Every structure is written in C-alpha cells, then in structure tokens.
Amino acid sequence: MFHYFNDNYMWSYQVVRIMSQAHFGGGEVNEILETASRIKVGDYESFYEEWLRTGSRSLAAAGEALDQEKIETARSAYLRASNYIRTAEFFLQPDDPRLVETYLKGVNAFRTGADMLDNPPQTIQIPFEDSHLPGYFFPAPGVKEGPAVIMFGGLDSTAEELYYGHAQLLNERGISFVAVDGPGQGGALRLNNIHSRFDYEVAGTAAYEWVIKNLDVDSARIGIMAISMGGYMAARMAAFEPRFKACAIWGAVYDYNSVWARRPDNHPLARILQHVIGAESMDVAREKLNSFNLRGVAEKISMPTYIIHGEDDRQVSIENAYHTYNDLTCPRWLKIVPTSRSGSAHCQVDNITEAYSLLDWLKEQLSK
C-alpha cells in the first residue's frame, strides 16, 4: 500500500481509502493530496481541520453551482464534500462535542447530492428494538423485483460511505443495494445510541425482513455482504439467517479479539472501539470482544460464501481468512490478493478492482 505519510500507516490508510473512493465521486485526487500535504502528522486537530476545510470548500462550490442551476456540478461537489467531512470526523473522540455536528454536516451534504442523482436512493429506517437502523436503498435502474444485496460496513464506516463504489458497482451489475448503519455504526450509534453486539444476526434478520416487506426486490435473491470488521458480522448474519442466498465477506474476521490483542490500550481507535461496543474501559472492551469470534459459527453457514482478503492486511491478519474458510461447510470461495500486487491491503482500498471478482460472483449467485 502506498504510504503518503512514511512512518504513519493509519493516517496513510485514510488517504488511500478516500483516494480509492474518488473513482466513484467520493473525492478529487488532487484535492485529497493537497489536503494531506497540509496535515501535520500526529496532530489530530490538524487532521480534522484540514479535511473539514476541504469539505467546506466543496460545500461552497456546491452552493454556488446550485444557485446557477448547474445541477451536475452541484451534485458532484456535494458528494465530494460529504466524504471529506466524513474523513474529518474519523478520529474525533466520542466525547468531542463536534462529533455529531460534523457527522450530520456530512450526512446532509450526501443526501443533498444524492437527491440530484439520475437514480436517487431512498432514505430508509429499519425498525430495530425500540429504535431504528438508518440506511439507503439504491434500486438497480430498470430492474423490478430483482436481486439485492444488504450491506453493513465495519467498525468505522457509514452507510453514506458505502455509496462510493459498492452501490454503484452492484447497481451496474443489475443488483439493487441496501446500505445499512447497523449497531455500532453511523447514525445507529451517533444518533440512536445503538451499540454493536456479538449476535449481529439480530440486525441481519431485522434488515432482511424489513427489506422483503418494503422494497421492490426478490425475497429469494438477497445476498448479505459486509466489509472490514463486517467480515465477522456478515458471517454471523449468514450463519443464523438461512434465507440469505449468498454471503460475501469483504475482509475476513474470524476472531475480532485477536485483532485488538495486538493493539495497545492507547491505540488511536481505542476509545472509538469502546464507544462502538458500549464499554467504559479497554478492560471491559477486551472482555466483551471475547464473544466476537466465529468458533462454532462459521460451519453453520449454509449458503454459498465468498471471502476476499489481502495478504498484506496490516489490520486483520490473513489467518482470519484461512480460519474462516477452513471452518465453512457450505459451497465456498477464497481469494487472497498477494503482497506482490496492489489490492493486498486491508479491504483492497489500494486497488478496489481486485474485489470486482467478488461482485461478479454475487451477480452470478443472485441471478439463479
């Protein structure tokens, strides 16, 4: 993976992440590089301020274009602004009063821009316990009662972010796309105070049942997909919800506790992890993570399952992919992107085209 900041993998990863999304309207490469060049490495306030500055500049460009009724230009600027602002929020701590304000600013920019798309998404709310899980429905153009994929993100992703690549790539394959902020994610956490949970199948089943009752999809052709920490979630949802027709694991997580066993208590995402799972300390968080594994679970998956993982994944070791694959008893596929080529980093942010085989596989499975 390309390291913009030579000695800082985590910050470089965020740059590569948004550059990957730039292909799909989530940024402009030179705006990204110019923003990164202004950031003081290790200065979290600088990280926040510079990404927010770029996002605010894009918002201003969007407003100016809208005033002149230049819809296409306004749309592009709003969608870029949303992703810049999401990046600005990334390292904000749970008790930072700017967190929710910044999050909502990015969401509002996304929704304004998305409403201008030729095929705009539907904003959805999936009832969940005494609250709801927010998300979006991106119908495949011209497809009625067709296949669909329900997708959850990872530890730190949002439903809005899933538009930049995932929604577009599946729509062009004739598959409708449902992006969901599950427990511990996006608006479900920030606005509804719904924390993550080891039994993620509760959210998976809630999403499946709401989708088949409320959206124009074929209930017999719905796949489940998740990314990063979602590799654990997707497997868990597939294991306990047999009505899914296919399971796509974009970055395997066999044992999430093992991921954090290699990280110190003062890791940049430690307090964010605590917030996500509802733990008042890292000791409590680590205790809760003992339940976040697929032992005795992966073998319960009955539908065809595809795993993609990068050999050079520095966040979740490749052993997680092998352990998950080896425990599967269903029809299974495993793609390991070798270190010798781009796409071998965490969730293929350094070359998303390596994951096209996963999306093609979904098209094949859901067309039957």
ABEGO torsion letter per residue (X at the ends): XBBABAABAAAAAAAAAAAAAAAAGAEBAAAAAAAAAABBBGBAAAAAAAAAAAAAAAAAAAAAAAAAGBAAAAAAAAAAAAAAAAAAAAABBAABAAAAAAAAAAAAAAAAAAAABABBBBBBBBBBEABBBBEBBBBBBGBBGBBBBBBBBBAABBAAAAABGAAAAAAAAGBBBBBBBBBGBEAAAAAAGBBBBABAAAAAAAAAAAAAAABBBBAABBBBBBBEAAAAAAAAAAAABAABABBBBBEBBABAAAAAAABBAABAAAAAAAAAAGBABAAAAAAAAAABBABGAAAABABBBBBBBBAABAABBAAAAAAAAAABABBBBBBBBBAABBGABBGGAABAAAAAAAAAAAAAAAAX
